[in-house]
């Protein structure tokens, strides 16, 4: 079995269901690339989870990122599933679930107090970059863009919960 076609060697590729080749530096492909990077990094986070609840939640988000990739990478959005309000509401419910555990936070946090927490913090920055890429490419429906915006909040709260679950106090910047 071949794992390459060679058709993209000229710097072009196709959107799913598209008839024309598109340059790989098109903003849609940047968005697809950062979605892929985010999803792969969430795999690192999930592999480091030793908590079934967090692992399930991250896996669910990874599944939704595949929906986002299908939406962004399709020449015809009506041919693929899209993120809708129900998936956005489910992510918001997950944020609330972990927020109860973490409690109110009124400060910035210096990343790195705990390994898994630091990985979730890095994934949060990738989610923010992904959101910017979708906006720049002008792709994704309003629920998709909102989902990515909430995803960074979700990863922030997971990072705090990861530290809390292992009893690690996180540092706040002193601004000195």
C-alpha positions in Angstrom: 0.0 0.0 0.0 1.3 3.5 -0.9 1.0 6.3 1.6 1.7 9.0 -0.9 0.4 10.1 -4.3 3.0 12.7 -5.3 0.2 14.9 -6.6 1.1 17.6 -4.0 4.7 17.9 -5.0 3.9 21.1 -6.9 2.6 22.8 -3.8 -1.1 22.3 -4.4 -3.7 20.0 -3.0 -7.5 19.5 -3.1 -10.3 20.3 -0.6 -12.6 17.4 0.1 -15.2 17.3 -2.7 -13.4 20.0 -4.6 -12.8 20.0 -8.3 -9.8 22.3 -8.5 -6.3 22.2 -7.0 -5.5 24.8 -4.4 -2.2 26.2 -3.3 -1.0 24.7 0.0 -0.3 28.2 1.4 -4.0 29.0 1.2 -5.3 30.2 4.6 -7.6 27.2 4.8 -4.6 24.8 4.8 -3.0 26.8 7.6 -6.2 26.4 9.6 -6.2 22.7 8.8 -2.5 22.4 9.8 -3.0 24.0 13.2 -6.1 21.9 13.8 -4.0 18.8 13.1 -1.2 20.1 15.4 -3.7 20.8 18.2 -5.3 17.4 17.9 -1.9 15.6 17.9 -0.9 17.6 20.9 -4.1 16.7 22.7 -3.1 13.1 22.0 0.1 13.8 24.0 -2.0 15.2 26.8 -4.3 12.3 26.8 -1.4 9.8 26.8 -0.1 11.6 29.9 -3.5 11.5 31.7 -3.7 8.9 34.5 -7.3 10.0 35.2 -10.1 8.3 33.3 -12.4 11.3 33.5 -9.9 13.8 32.0 -8.8 11.2 29.4 -12.4 10.7 28.2 -13.0 14.5 28.0 -9.8 15.0 26.0 -10.7 12.1 23.6 -14.2 13.7 23.1 -12.6 17.0 22.2 -10.2 15.2 19.8 -13.3 13.7 18.1 -14.8 17.2 17.7 -11.6 18.5 16.2 -12.0 15.9 13.4 -15.4 17.4 12.7 -13.8 20.9 12.6 -11.2 19.6 10.1 -13.9 18.1 8.0 -15.8 21.4 8.0 -12.7 23.5 7.2 -11.3 21.0 4.6 -14.4 20.5 2.6 -15.3 22.4 -0.6 -18.9 21.9 0.3 -19.9 22.1 4.0 -23.2 20.4 3.3 -21.3 17.2 2.7 -19.7 16.9 6.1 -20.8 17.1 9.8 -20.3 20.5 11.5 -20.0 21.7 15.0 -23.3 22.8 16.2 -24.8 24.4 19.3 -25.2 21.0 21.0 -21.5 20.3 20.9 -20.7 23.8 22.1 -23.1 23.4 25.0 -21.5 20.0 25.9 -18.1 21.6 26.0 -19.4 24.4 28.2 -20.8 21.7 30.5 -17.4 20.1 30.7 -15.8 23.5 31.6 -18.4 24.0 34.4 -17.8 20.5 35.7 -14.1 21.1 36.1 -14.6 24.7 37.2 -16.5 23.5 40.3 -13.5 21.3 41.2 -10.9 24.1 40.6 -12.8 27.0 42.1 -12.5 30.7 41.3 -9.3 31.9 39.9 -8.5 35.6 39.9 -4.8 35.5 38.8 -2.7 34.5 35.9 -0.9 31.2 36.5 2.8 30.5 35.7 2.8 27.3 33.8 5.0 24.3 34.8 4.1 23.5 38.3 3.0 20.0 37.2 3.8 18.0 34.0 0.3 17.3 32.7 -0.9 20.8 33.7 2.0 22.3 31.7 1.0 20.2 28.7 -2.6 21.4 29.0 -1.4 25.0 29.2 0.6 24.5 26.0 -2.4 22.9 24.3 -4.4 26.0 25.3 -2.0 28.2 23.4 -2.3 25.9 20.4 -6.1 26.2 20.6 -5.8 30.0 20.6 -3.5 29.9 17.5 -6.0 27.6 15.9 -8.9 30.0 16.6 -6.9 32.8 15.0 -6.1 30.7 12.0 -9.8 29.9 11.4 -10.7 33.6 11.7 -7.9 34.5 9.3 -9.1 31.9 6.8 -12.7 33.0 7.3 -13.8 29.4 7.7 -16.0 27.5 10.1 -19.5 28.4 11.2 -20.2 30.5 14.3 -20.6 27.5 16.6 -17.2 26.2 15.3 -15.5 29.5 16.1 -17.2 29.6 19.5 -16.2 26.0 20.2 -12.5 26.9 19.6 -12.9 29.9 21.9 -14.3 27.7 24.6 -11.7 25.0 24.0 -8.9 27.3 25.3 -11.0 27.9 28.5 -11.6 24.2 28.8 -7.8 23.5 28.5 -7.1 26.2 31.1 -9.4 24.7 33.6 -8.1 21.1 32.9 -4.6 22.4 33.5 -5.7 23.8 36.9 -7.5 20.6 37.7 -4.5 18.4 36.8 -2.4 20.3 39.3 -5.1 20.3 42.0 -5.7 16.5 41.6 -2.0 15.8 42.4 -1.9 18.3 45.2 0.5 20.8 43.5 0.2 24.5 44.3 0.5 26.6 41.2 2.6 29.8 41.1 1.2 33.2 40.3 3.3 35.9 38.7 4.7 38.4 41.2 5.3 41.2 38.7 8.5 42.2 40.5 
